Amino acid sequence: MKILVMSDTHRDIETMERVMEHCTDVNAVIHCGDSELAASYFDSKSVHIVRGNCDFDEGFSEEVILELENETILIVHGHKHQVKTTLMPLKYRAEEVDATIVCFGHSHLLGAELQNGTLYINPGSLHKPRGRKEKSYAIIEKLENAWNVLFFSSKHVIIEKIIFKIY
């Protein structure tokens, strides 16, 4: 299983489209909000997207729960879960829905961690990154006994690789 995760594209359609065109071998495409586009833009695309604090189209959901290959994926933007200061509200929501993967954005900071069997992914921003200069997105790959998380620049160069062993 392979998942493309992006967030905070803030109307940068060109970069977002280039990433989706480059990543064609994925099982799902997730956008964690702040596209600043109309929800109808995504009608013809296979993108699981949520509303961010800069999205005003009511056609976006606040959260999406996706079932994919025995995994429950919680997708939120993060602004309603205080992700800039703590992951606790997000952790509680993940527990409520039995999520095994949580995808979120909002902070524009890329990162991944595994807590009690739940994988948390923030792909950073494909428009205005914080904490580093590269615009970024993530590819999550489930291997037999590990999660492989790759962070790529908008130029499709690996900028960070994290492997979490699954026991």
VMD Tcl script that draws the C-alpha trace (Angstrom):
set ca {
  {0.00 0.00 0.00}
  {1.28 3.44 -0.96}
  {-0.35 6.79 -0.13}
  {0.50 10.29 -1.34}
  {-0.10 12.92 1.36}
  {0.03 16.66 0.71}
  {-1.23 19.77 2.46}
  {-1.29 23.53 2.49}
  {-0.98 24.11 -1.25}
  {-2.64 27.56 -0.95}
  {-3.78 27.91 -4.61}
  {-0.50 26.59 -6.01}
  {-2.29 24.41 -8.56}
  {0.80 23.96 -10.72}
  {2.92 22.39 -7.95}
  {0.03 20.26 -6.65}
  {-0.78 18.94 -10.15}
  {2.90 18.23 -10.86}
  {3.14 16.14 -7.68}
  {-0.03 14.19 -8.53}
  {1.19 13.56 -12.09}
  {4.54 12.35 -10.76}
  {3.03 10.02 -8.13}
  {0.82 7.77 -10.23}
  {1.69 4.48 -8.50}
  {-0.22 5.22 -5.28}
  {-3.38 3.64 -3.85}
  {-4.74 6.94 -2.55}
  {-4.11 10.68 -2.71}
  {-4.77 12.69 0.45}
  {-4.86 16.47 0.76}
  {-4.97 17.76 4.34}
  {-6.58 21.07 3.50}
  {-5.82 24.71 2.76}
  {-5.96 24.20 -0.99}
  {-7.88 27.51 -1.18}
  {-9.68 26.10 -4.22}
  {-13.35 25.40 -4.82}
  {-14.41 21.91 -3.76}
  {-15.68 21.37 -7.32}
  {-12.05 21.55 -8.55}
  {-11.54 18.11 -7.00}
  {-14.77 16.54 -8.35}
  {-12.98 14.85 -11.26}
  {-9.94 13.88 -9.20}
  {-9.44 10.92 -6.87}
  {-8.35 13.06 -3.95}
  {-9.51 12.66 -0.35}
  {-9.48 16.27 0.84}
  {-10.61 18.17 3.92}
  {-11.33 21.82 4.70}
  {-8.57 23.88 6.21}
  {-8.76 27.21 8.00}
  {-8.15 29.01 4.68}
  {-10.80 27.00 2.79}
  {-14.20 28.62 2.71}
  {-16.06 26.29 0.36}
  {-18.60 24.34 2.41}
  {-18.26 21.45 -0.05}
  {-15.22 20.26 1.89}
  {-15.67 18.04 4.95}
  {-14.00 18.92 8.25}
  {-12.62 15.38 8.42}
  {-12.53 12.26 6.27}
  {-12.25 8.73 7.56}
  {-10.91 6.44 4.88}
  {-10.71 2.64 5.00}
  {-7.85 1.32 2.88}
  {-6.35 -2.18 2.99}
  {-7.25 -2.86 6.65}
  {-6.12 0.60 7.73}
  {-8.38 3.34 9.08}
  {-7.08 6.74 8.03}
  {-8.20 9.92 9.75}
  {-7.70 13.03 7.62}
  {-8.02 16.51 9.14}
  {-6.38 19.86 8.61}
  {-5.41 20.21 12.26}
  {-6.45 23.77 13.08}
  {-9.37 22.48 15.17}
  {-7.05 20.02 16.95}
  {-4.41 22.52 18.12}
  {-1.64 20.74 16.19}
  {0.69 23.74 16.40}
  {1.04 23.18 20.14}
  {0.16 19.54 20.90}
  {-1.03 16.32 19.29}
  {-3.26 15.35 22.24}
  {-6.66 16.47 20.80}
  {-5.74 14.76 17.53}
  {-4.69 11.63 19.42}
  {-8.04 11.55 21.23}
  {-9.94 11.89 17.94}
  {-7.79 9.13 16.39}
  {-8.67 6.86 19.32}
  {-12.40 7.63 18.92}
  {-12.38 6.43 15.31}
  {-9.77 3.66 15.79}
  {-7.44 5.29 13.27}
  {-4.20 3.54 12.42}
  {-2.98 6.46 10.29}
  {-3.61 10.16 10.93}
  {-2.86 12.71 8.22}
  {-2.89 16.41 9.05}
  {-1.34 19.73 8.05}
  {-1.82 23.33 9.22}
  {1.62 23.89 10.80}
  {3.50 23.69 7.45}
  {6.10 21.58 9.32}
  {6.78 18.11 8.00}
  {6.99 15.25 10.46}
  {6.04 11.69 11.28}
  {5.74 9.70 14.46}
  {4.37 6.36 15.56}
  {2.46 6.44 18.85}
  {0.93 3.26 20.25}
  {0.58 1.74 16.79}
  {-0.89 4.85 15.16}
  {1.13 6.60 12.46}
  {0.87 10.43 12.47}
  {1.93 12.23 9.28}
  {2.24 15.92 8.52}
  {3.56 16.30 4.96}
  {4.59 19.93 5.43}
  {3.51 22.47 2.82}
  {3.71 22.45 -0.96}
  {3.48 26.24 -0.93}
  {5.09 27.91 2.11}
  {7.15 25.48 4.20}
  {8.25 26.26 7.73}
  {11.34 24.88 9.41}
  {13.07 24.17 6.10}
  {13.28 25.71 2.65}
  {11.92 22.79 0.58}
  {8.24 22.62 -0.27}
  {7.25 19.07 0.65}
  {4.88 16.14 0.37}
  {4.96 12.62 1.79}
  {4.64 9.08 0.51}
  {3.58 6.48 3.10}
  {4.29 2.88 2.21}
  {3.27 -0.08 4.31}
  {5.79 -2.88 4.11}
  {5.46 -6.32 5.68}
  {6.78 -5.25 9.09}
  {7.34 -1.49 8.80}
  {5.97 1.86 7.75}
  {8.23 3.57 5.25}
  {7.66 7.35 5.26}
  {9.39 9.36 2.58}
  {9.30 13.14 2.45}
  {9.98 14.65 -0.96}
  {10.66 18.16 -2.15}
  {8.35 19.61 -4.79}
  {11.15 18.66 -7.22}
  {10.62 14.98 -6.22}
  {13.94 14.63 -4.39}
  {13.92 12.70 -1.09}
  {14.57 15.12 1.76}
  {13.88 12.75 4.65}
  {13.22 9.03 5.10}
  {11.82 7.48 8.27}
  {11.19 3.77 8.87}
  {8.96 2.68 11.74}
  {9.13 -1.01 12.62}
  {5.76 -2.69 13.22}
  {5.80 -5.48 15.81}
}
mol new
graphics top color blue
foreach p $ca { graphics top sphere $p radius 0.5 }
foreach p [lrange $ca 0 end-1] q [lrange $ca 1 end] { graphics top cylinder $p $q radius 0.2 }
display resetview
